[in-house]
């Protein structure tokens, strides 16, 4: 059942009242003898229309299969009669806001075609492209409704009696349900060969706004495959950001590491420390004494140098994590230079006193991955015991 008619006759009380009035007006006993035959036809039509409208299960069957589900050979069946055609003749066209031909019940509105399926596709994109935005044209091959036959199926003409007059009406073919599947070869469309659709290439443009996020959807509305009696679906591209070698993103902020020398950490620096996503070099002027000493792991914040906001001209912030490059082993072998450094650099921390002092050897290349592991042979587990418990010998 068309959603238009269902909504207009959604109230059981309203349905019953309207159909009752129509049935009374067209009852064979209420008309003259010469109009009785036409009234009997109209009365049967109204009765079965009401029967389908009133029964939710029958309405669902009608939605899926049309009037072919109510075969005319069955008792009380209407055969080729379409309930929507009947109601249109009785009430006129209907609006979603009221009963078309009924006084004060609103104007006319067409039934909306259903929408076709959307097509989702992943789209790989770099962080640089998300920063600057991107526009790309591409050629897509898709199905479009045949322009020669307009995507029509099989149709046939019938004569229907309304009162004392005969009118010609077009009905969907019961054999193919309007799908256009049953054609003689000579009657098939020369362009689509009866398939109703043809393949066509079209140039489309994908626009990705700057500041877009990983997982965002870019929608090309109505560009999916077409089909007769459908509104085309959308092509939806899902952005998938590639991992970047320098920058990490969180929301509209960026994080990167910068390497500076020990001299720069102690004495200050003034140079380009990083190349941004748009190719700009970022210069930092961090001078002593006002700047202070830069320490390993210290974070510098550059306001307004993060990712652009999608809906404004603003930007997030860029966070720079400081990594200090210490000299290589053996770089200082001159005793005099070593003495000078000891005098220049801060003194050692206060001495720790203890009654006993041991000279301990150390490994200068230790790995924290080994922290927490045991080296005691007594803690070794029996390799043959998969339970994780030590195996004991049986008692004698």
Secondary structure as UniProt FT lines:
FT   HELIX           3..8
FT   HELIX           12..25
FT   HELIX           28..30
FT   HELIX           33..35
FT   HELIX           36..54
FT   HELIX           56..65
FT   HELIX           66..69
FT   TURN            72..73
FT   TURN            75..76
FT   TURN            79..80
FT   HELIX           83..91
FT   TURN            96..97
FT   TURN            100..101
FT   TURN            103..104
FT   STRAND          114..115
FT   STRAND          119..125
FT   HELIX           127..132
FT   STRAND          134..145
FT   TURN            147..151
FT   STRAND          155..162
FT   TURN            163..164
FT   STRAND          165..172
FT   TURN            174..178
FT   HELIX           185..187
FT   TURN            190..194
FT   STRAND          197..208
FT   TURN            210..211
FT   TURN            214..215
FT   STRAND          217..220
FT   TURN            221..222
FT   TURN            228..229
FT   STRAND          230..231
FT   STRAND          235..241
FT   STRAND          248..250
FT   TURN            251..252
FT   STRAND          253..261
FT   HELIX           262..267
FT   STRAND          268..275
FT   TURN            277..278
FT   STRAND          281..287
FT   TURN            288..290
FT   TURN            296..297
FT   STRAND          299..302
FT   TURN            303..304
FT   TURN            310..311
FT   STRAND          318..325
FT   TURN            329..330
FT   HELIX           335..344
FT   TURN            364..365
FT   HELIX           368..370
FT   TURN            371..372
FT   HELIX           377..379
FT   TURN            383..384
FT   TURN            386..387
//
